[in-house]
Amino acid sequence: MTSYTGDVSVGGPADTRDIDGVTLTKIAVGEMHNNAYLLRDATGQGLLIDAAAEPERLLELIGDTPLVKIVTTHQHPDHWQALAAVKAATGAVTVAHPVDAPGIPVPTDEFVEDGGTVEFGDTVLSVTHLVGHTPGSIALTLYAQESPHLFTGDCLFPGGVGNTQKDPARFASLYEDVTEKIFGRLPDATWVYPGHGSDTTLGAERPHLEEWRERGW
């Protein structure tokens, strides 16, 4: 491991770590302080999670890496502002869940469902469908020797699940999905990379699950 912290800010430098030969680079972009994540594996190919904003910064980050795919975690506009420009510059395949794809103005080339995978180079990411923040939000898991690495979009953050606009039914859906599909299946050592802000681990958040349920957000 390196000195990676995951603490990045808009206009500031990216942060990078190595995960079993996969290089992960996190950068913050845009007015909503979105996180974008670039993965490069040993084949040299790359995958971008959320082309959120500031396409020029994302393209500078990508550089000469052959970008194979761009995954959009969900349909909210702050997560796809740079998608058209990055796809046009790289020719990468766009990936999203079919339920949220109609809300993304760039056509989706590859649809993924719960239990599916996203592949690039020699790397495979597992897809988890989480309903509540949006109907078609997805999380991606990269399994590594030491612990899994989980990209949660806006479904899980330090301190709680994603925003469900105070809708009890949406909160119940997201809380149940996150509890069962994430906390119920992955170990405490799992590193969590959210769509905004700092990283966390499942171990840091697990003791607060009942507190989240009781407060309803």
C-alpha positions in Angstrom: 0.0 0.0 0.0 1.0 3.6 -0.6 0.2 6.7 1.4 -3.2 6.9 -0.3 -5.8 8.6 1.8 -8.7 9.2 -0.7 -8.9 12.9 0.5 -9.1 14.9 -2.7 -10.5 18.3 -3.5 -11.7 20.1 -6.7 -8.7 21.7 -8.4 -6.3 19.7 -6.2 -4.1 16.7 -7.1 -5.4 13.2 -7.6 -4.7 10.4 -5.2 -3.4 7.1 -6.4 -2.9 3.6 -5.0 -2.0 0.1 -6.2 -4.5 -2.8 -5.7 -2.9 -6.1 -6.7 -1.5 -4.6 -9.9 -4.5 -2.4 -10.6 -3.7 1.3 -10.3 -6.6 3.3 -8.9 -6.6 7.1 -9.2 -9.2 9.3 -7.5 -9.9 12.9 -8.5 -12.6 15.4 -7.5 -14.3 17.5 -10.2 -17.2 19.9 -10.7 -19.4 22.1 -8.6 -20.9 19.2 -6.7 -17.4 17.9 -5.7 -17.9 14.6 -7.5 -15.4 11.8 -7.3 -14.2 10.1 -10.5 -12.1 7.0 -10.4 -9.7 5.8 -13.1 -8.6 2.1 -13.0 -5.7 0.8 -15.0 -4.7 -2.8 -15.0 -1.5 -4.7 -16.0 -2.7 -4.9 -19.6 -2.5 -1.1 -19.8 -6.2 -0.7 -20.4 -8.3 1.6 -18.3 -11.9 2.0 -17.0 -13.4 5.3 -15.7 -16.1 5.3 -13.0 -18.3 8.4 -13.4 -17.3 11.0 -16.0 -18.8 13.6 -13.7 -17.5 17.0 -14.9 -14.4 18.9 -16.1 -13.7 16.7 -19.2 -10.4 18.4 -19.8 -9.1 17.3 -16.3 -10.4 13.8 -16.8 -8.8 13.5 -20.2 -5.5 14.8 -18.8 -5.8 12.1 -16.1 -6.5 9.4 -18.7 -3.6 10.5 -20.9 -2.5 7.9 -23.3 -4.2 5.0 -21.4 -6.5 3.1 -23.8 -9.9 3.8 -22.0 -12.0 0.7 -22.6 -15.2 1.6 -20.6 -16.9 4.4 -18.8 -19.3 3.3 -16.0 -22.0 5.7 -14.9 -23.2 4.7 -11.4 -26.5 6.4 -11.7 -28.6 8.9 -13.8 -28.2 12.1 -11.7 -26.7 14.8 -13.9 -23.7 15.6 -11.7 -22.4 12.1 -12.5 -22.4 12.4 -16.3 -21.6 16.0 -17.3 -18.3 15.0 -18.9 -19.5 11.7 -20.4 -20.1 12.9 -23.9 -16.8 14.6 -24.2 -14.8 11.8 -22.7 -16.5 9.2 -24.8 -15.9 11.2 -28.0 -12.2 11.6 -27.2 -11.6 8.0 -26.2 -14.2 5.9 -28.0 -14.8 4.1 -24.7 -17.9 1.9 -24.2 -20.5 3.4 -22.0 -21.9 1.2 -19.2 -25.0 1.7 -17.0 -28.0 -0.1 -15.5 -30.9 -0.3 -17.9 -33.3 1.3 -15.5 -31.2 4.5 -15.2 -29.9 4.5 -18.8 -32.8 6.5 -20.2 -31.9 9.4 -17.8 -28.4 9.5 -19.1 -28.2 11.7 -22.3 -25.3 9.7 -23.8 -26.5 6.4 -25.2 -25.5 3.3 -23.1 -23.6 0.7 -25.0 -23.5 -2.0 -22.4 -26.2 -2.7 -19.8 -25.4 -4.4 -16.5 -27.7 -5.9 -14.0 -27.4 -7.1 -10.4 -24.9 -10.0 -10.2 -23.3 -9.1 -13.5 -19.8 -8.0 -14.2 -17.9 -5.2 -16.0 -14.6 -6.3 -17.6 -11.6 -4.5 -18.9 -8.2 -5.9 -19.7 -7.7 -8.8 -17.3 -9.9 -7.1 -14.6 -13.4 -8.0 -13.6 -15.7 -5.8 -11.4 -18.8 -7.3 -9.9 -22.1 -5.3 -10.2 -24.6 -4.7 -7.4 -27.9 -3.1 -8.1 -29.1 -0.8 -5.3 -32.5 0.8 -5.4 -33.5 4.0 -3.6 -31.2 6.8 -4.4 -32.3 6.2 -8.0 -34.0 3.2 -9.5 -31.0 2.0 -11.3 -28.0 2.8 -9.2 -25.1 0.4 -9.2 -22.0 -0.3 -7.1 -18.9 -2.0 -8.3 -16.7 -4.4 -6.4 -13.0 -5.1 -7.2 -11.9 -8.2 -5.3 -8.3 -8.1 -4.2 -6.1 -10.4 -2.0 -6.2 -8.2 1.1 -9.8 -7.0 0.9 -12.5 -6.0 -1.6 -12.7 -2.5 -3.0 -16.2 -1.1 -3.4 -17.3 1.9 -5.6 -20.7 2.9 -4.3 -21.7 6.0 -6.3 -24.2 7.9 -4.2 -25.6 4.8 -2.3 -23.2 4.7 0.6 -21.1 7.3 2.2 -19.3 7.8 5.5 -22.1 8.3 7.9 -25.1 6.9 6.0 -26.8 5.8 2.8 -27.5 8.1 -0.1 -30.1 10.8 -0.3 -33.7 9.5 -0.7 -35.4 12.9 -0.4 -37.1 11.9 2.9 -39.2 9.3 1.1 -39.7 6.5 3.6 -40.3 3.9 0.8 -37.1 4.9 -1.0 -35.1 5.0 2.2 -36.4 1.5 3.2 -35.4 0.1 -0.2 -31.9 1.6 -0.2 -31.2 0.7 3.4 -32.4 -2.9 2.8 -30.3 -3.2 -0.3 -27.2 -1.7 1.2 -27.6 -3.8 4.4 -28.2 -7.1 2.7 -26.2 -6.8 -0.5 -23.2 -4.8 0.8 -22.8 -5.3 4.5 -24.3 -8.7 4.4 -21.8 -10.0 1.8 -18.6 -8.1 2.2 -16.1 -8.0 5.1 -15.3 -5.1 7.4 -12.0 -4.5 5.7 -13.8 -3.6 2.4 -12.6 -0.1 1.3 -15.5 2.1 0.2 -15.1 4.7 -2.6 -18.2 7.0 -2.7 -19.4 9.4 -5.4 -18.6 12.4 -3.3 -16.2 13.1 -0.4 -13.9 10.9 1.6 -13.5 7.2 1.5 -14.4 4.8 4.4 -14.6 1.1 5.2 -17.5 -1.2 5.9 -16.0 -1.8 9.3 -16.1 1.9 10.2 -19.8 2.1 9.2 -21.2 -1.2 10.3 -21.7 -0.2 14.0 -24.0 2.6 12.9 -26.5 0.6 10.7 -29.2 0.5 13.3 -28.8 4.2 14.0 -29.3 4.9 10.3 -32.4 2.8 10.2 -33.9 4.6 13.2 -33.3 8.1 11.9 -34.6 7.2 8.4 -31.8 8.7 6.3 
